[in-house]
Amino acid sequence: MHKEIINPDTVVRPFSQVELFKSLKPTFSQAIKVRDAKTIVFISGQVAIDSLGNIVGKGDAAAQTRQILENIKAILEAAGGSIKDIVKVTVYLTDMEYFNDVHKIRMEYFKEDPPASTLVQVSKLVIPDLLVEIEAIAITS
């Protein structure tokens, strides 16, 4: 599989020095082009629930994000891939106040060639104590 990051000069670059992105600390690419893909893994929205069914990080968006990304990592490993195979994420927050906490953790998991990304605020998630939900698409070889 060949994964190519697409950030054309005709669209603002996520890592540019544009004032807006300085404050957003982007951890995304505008697009990912995949060639020679053999397997596509669609990961359902993951929340901060551990393998025993316990909510992790009540009231703590960073702790919830870490648990979510660990869940996604485990799912990808079970599917024969890794977190590096993610090409697209959609992040749902119950409050944009959690933005920086979520991105701090995302930067730990997506250190290079970050996935395409959408982030939105929603009024609530399936369980009231949940603050963050992330779904992902990965391409494995």
C-alpha positions in Angstrom: 0.0 0.0 0.0 1.2 3.5 -0.8 -0.3 6.4 1.2 0.3 9.9 -0.1 -0.5 13.0 1.9 -2.3 15.6 -0.1 -2.0 19.3 1.0 -2.0 21.3 -2.2 -0.7 24.9 -2.3 -4.2 26.0 -3.5 -5.8 25.0 -0.2 -4.5 26.3 3.2 -2.0 23.9 4.6 -2.8 22.5 8.0 0.7 23.1 9.3 1.1 26.5 7.8 1.8 29.6 9.8 -1.7 30.9 9.1 -2.9 32.6 12.3 -6.0 30.3 12.5 -3.9 27.1 12.5 -1.4 28.5 15.0 -4.2 28.4 17.6 -5.7 25.1 16.3 -2.5 23.0 16.5 -3.7 20.9 13.6 -3.2 17.1 13.6 -4.7 16.4 10.2 -4.0 16.3 6.5 -6.4 17.8 3.9 -6.6 14.4 2.1 -4.9 11.0 1.9 -4.5 9.2 -1.4 -4.2 5.5 -1.2 -2.9 3.2 -4.0 -2.6 -0.5 -4.0 -4.9 -0.9 -1.0 -5.8 -4.4 -0.1 -8.0 -4.0 3.0 -10.2 -1.1 4.2 -11.1 -1.1 7.9 -14.1 1.0 8.9 -14.0 1.5 12.7 -17.3 2.4 14.4 -17.3 5.4 16.7 -15.3 4.5 19.7 -15.9 6.0 23.2 -13.9 5.9 26.4 -15.1 2.5 27.6 -12.5 -0.2 28.6 -12.7 -3.9 27.8 -14.7 -4.5 31.1 -17.3 -1.9 30.1 -16.1 0.8 32.5 -16.2 4.5 31.4 -12.6 5.8 31.6 -11.9 9.4 32.4 -15.2 10.8 33.6 -15.0 14.6 33.2 -11.6 14.3 31.5 -11.5 14.7 27.7 -7.8 14.0 27.5 -8.1 10.7 29.4 -11.2 9.8 27.3 -9.3 10.5 24.1 -6.4 8.3 25.1 -8.7 5.4 25.9 -10.5 5.9 22.6 -7.3 5.9 20.6 -6.1 2.8 22.5 -9.4 1.1 21.6 -8.9 2.0 18.0 -5.3 0.8 18.1 -6.4 -2.6 19.5 -9.1 -2.9 16.8 -6.6 -2.2 14.1 -4.1 -4.6 15.5 -6.8 -7.3 15.6 -7.5 -6.5 11.9 -3.8 -6.8 11.0 -3.0 -3.1 10.9 -1.7 -0.3 13.1 -2.6 3.2 14.0 -0.4 4.4 11.2 -2.9 2.9 8.7 -5.6 5.4 9.6 -6.5 7.7 6.7 -9.6 9.4 8.1 -11.0 10.2 11.5 -14.2 11.9 12.6 -14.1 13.4 16.1 -17.3 14.3 18.0 -17.0 16.5 21.1 -19.8 17.5 23.4 -18.1 20.8 24.0 -15.5 22.6 21.9 -13.8 23.5 25.2 -12.2 20.0 25.0 -10.5 20.8 21.7 -7.0 21.4 23.1 -7.2 18.4 25.4 -8.2 16.1 22.5 -5.5 17.5 20.1 -2.8 17.2 22.7 -3.4 13.4 22.9 -4.0 13.1 19.1 -0.5 14.5 18.5 0.9 11.6 20.5 -0.7 9.1 18.2 -0.5 10.9 14.9 3.1 12.1 14.9 3.7 12.1 11.2 1.4 11.9 8.2 -1.7 12.6 10.2 -5.1 11.4 8.7 -7.7 13.5 7.1 -10.0 14.7 9.9 -13.4 16.2 10.7 -14.2 17.5 14.1 -17.7 18.6 15.2 -19.5 19.5 18.4 -22.6 17.5 19.1 -25.3 18.1 21.8 -24.6 14.7 23.5 -23.3 11.2 23.1 -24.9 7.9 23.8 -24.0 7.9 27.5 -24.1 11.3 29.4 -20.6 10.8 31.0 -18.9 10.6 27.5 -17.3 13.7 26.2 -15.6 12.4 23.0 -16.2 9.9 20.3 -13.9 9.0 17.4 -14.6 6.9 14.3 -11.9 6.0 11.8 -11.1 4.5 8.4 -7.8 2.7 7.9 -6.2 1.1 4.9 -4.0 -1.9 5.6 -1.9 -3.8 3.1 
